[in-house]
Amino acid sequence: MFFGRNTFRFVFIGAGSSVFTMRLVSDLMAEPCIAGGEIALVDVDPAVLGVAEQGVSMLVRHGKKPFKITTHTDFRDALPGADFVFLTFATGGIAAWKKDIATCTRYGLNQSVGDTIGPGAIIRILRTIPVTLQIAREMEKQCPGAYIINYTNPEGAQCLAIEKHSSIRAFGLCHGTPDTANELAAEVFRVPPERFSYEAAGMNHLTWFTAMRIDGKDVYPALADALARSGFAKKEPISYDLLRIFGLYPAPGDRHVSEFFSAFLKDRVMNARDYTWKNNDFVPIDAWRAEGDRRLRAALAGEGLEHFVGGSGETATHFIRALATGETVTEMANVINRGYIPNLSQDIIVELPVFVNQFGVRPQTMAPLPDGIAAKCEALGREYNLLVDAALDCDRQKALQAMYLDPLCANCDNPEGLLDALIAENLQLLPEGWS
């Protein structure tokens, strides 16, 4: 369907995330195998959709590729003839996210992010998965051969729901593991990233490096000392502790991996160790957003476009290039385990390396994970299975079971009360079955 082609129809659902949308579109403009086509922008907010259209139009003019740009407030209108559908939306937006964190904090629970694990992720799954499956089922009718390229969090739950409950092909992408690998190369071993090779597997936002080499030589035995000498152990102290405890180094940094281990997010521990990432107060996130908005306004005024044409660091175009040209690439992606990690259950979502070529996505088979790490991944995978079912069936009992299984709820004063509070505050964003 894609091999030998150079024009495509791209749909961005959640295009009102204008800065991220523009960076992804800049990747399309820079990719040699993409000559043109159509970009359909979708967002429920006409105001932010208009800003996104201005920014994308500017990038297309700069890239000098023949792309038609359309805008839509209903995703159904954008899907006919789609080849690749990017999911970058967040049901309820940042306002819902901030309310989630505030509610969890009232119940005595800290979350450094609150979008992958913990009660913040649980309510996000309940309000997001039904929308995602609406999109996938509409795609089955209007563009059954298209791929979903998912960037919506929680990545693992999203990909599990799409693969398990629809016929639409998808790849869920995250730059976290490759970014951590680049940091280890540059800051810890002080070599160019192209000399540093690795394998990793696990769950999204908690992958584990199972091998790392420089020029083909195993450097894992030297990692702990190199982390300490370089100062990286102080920069990412939780990740350093996890290497000491479990024997493998995790990605993508303390901000995310801390949430999978409740002991790190207790008030006494965070204050005593003065971790960089404590309970999410949104100060850095608001600052990132404000800086992005400032640069976007400047670009729209004719200054600073280079910020958006330098590439996003994401890997979506690598997948598209492989499908279109037959070039084989290896990337990290989220897939349902089918024996790829042999000591994990067959039906849980995992993140691991995949081969991609003109025939599609082919997950690699990995060695068994160490028992402690496998136990953590198994529990997390089972929690996501419960939550996807709870989201689609409006099943409070399964959601409650997930709350009590979730690692962060060990720090919560009243998990059941917190779940009911989150549901009550999100009723306008949840299916009617929760009312």
RADA-V811712 format. One record per backbone hydrogen bond with DSSP energy under -0.5 kcal/mol. CO is the residue of the C=O (numbers start at 1). NH is the residue of the N-H. If there is no record, write none. Layout:
BEGIN
co: [CO	CO]
nh: [NH	NH]
END
This chain:
BEGIN
co: [2	6	6	8	8	9	9	10	11	11	12	12	12	13	13	14	16	17	18	19	20	21	22	23	24	25	26	27	30	31	33	35	36	37	38	39	39	40	41	42	42	44	45	46	47	48	49	50	51	52	53	54	55	56	57	58	59	60	60	65	66	68	70	72	74	74	75	75	76	79	83	84	84	85	86	86	87	87	90	92	93	94	95	96	97	98	99	100	101	102	103	104	105	107	111	117	118	118	119	120	121	122	123	124	125	128	129	130	131	132	133	134	135	136	137	138	138	139	142	143	146	147	148	148	149	150	154	155	156	157	158	159	160	161	162	169	171	171	172	175	176	177	178	179	180	181	182	183	183	184	184	185	185	192	193	195	195	197	199	199	200	201	202	203	206	207	208	208	209	211	212	212	213	214	217	219	220	220	222	223	224	225	226	227	227	227	228	231	231	232	234	236	237	238	239	240	241	242	242	243	249	251	253	253	254	256	257	258	261	262	263	266	267	268	269	270	270	276	279	282	283	284	285	286	287	288	289	290	291	292	293	294	295	296	297	298	299	304	305	305	306	315	315	316	317	318	319	320	321	322	324	327	329	331	333	333	334	335	340	340	341	345	348	350	351	352	353	354	355	356	357	360	361	362	364	366	370	371	372	373	374	375	376	377	378	379	380	381	382	383	384	385	386	387	388	389	390	390	394	395	396	397	398	399	400	401	402	406	407	408	409	414	415	416	417	418	419	420	421	422	423	424	426	426	427	431	432]
nh: [5	35	36	10	38	83	84	40	13	86	14	15	42	88	89	17	18	21	22	23	24	25	26	27	28	29	30	31	32	34	35	66	8	68	10	41	70	12	72	14	15	46	49	50	51	52	53	54	55	56	57	58	59	60	61	62	63	64	65	67	37	39	41	43	77	78	78	79	79	82	147	11	86	149	13	88	151	152	93	96	97	98	99	100	101	102	103	104	105	106	107	109	108	413	280	116	121	122	123	124	125	126	127	128	129	132	133	134	135	136	137	138	139	140	141	141	142	143	81	146	169	85	150	171	87	173	158	159	160	161	162	163	164	165	166	148	150	173	334	179	180	181	182	183	184	185	186	187	188	188	189	190	191	195	196	197	215	213	210	211	353	208	351	206	203	251	201	210	249	199	219	220	197	217	214	222	223	224	226	227	228	229	230	231	232	233	231	234	235	236	237	240	241	242	243	244	245	246	247	247	209	207	256	257	258	259	260	261	264	265	266	270	271	272	273	274	275	278	281	286	287	288	289	290	291	292	293	294	295	296	297	298	299	300	301	303	302	307	308	309	310	318	319	320	321	322	323	324	325	326	4	329	356	354	335	352	172	350	342	366	344	348	337	335	202	333	364	331	362	329	360	357	363	355	366	342	374	375	376	377	378	379	380	381	382	383	384	385	386	387	388	389	390	391	392	393	394	395	396	399	400	401	402	403	404	405	406	409	410	411	412	418	419	420	421	422	423	424	425	426	426	427	429	430	430	434	435]
END
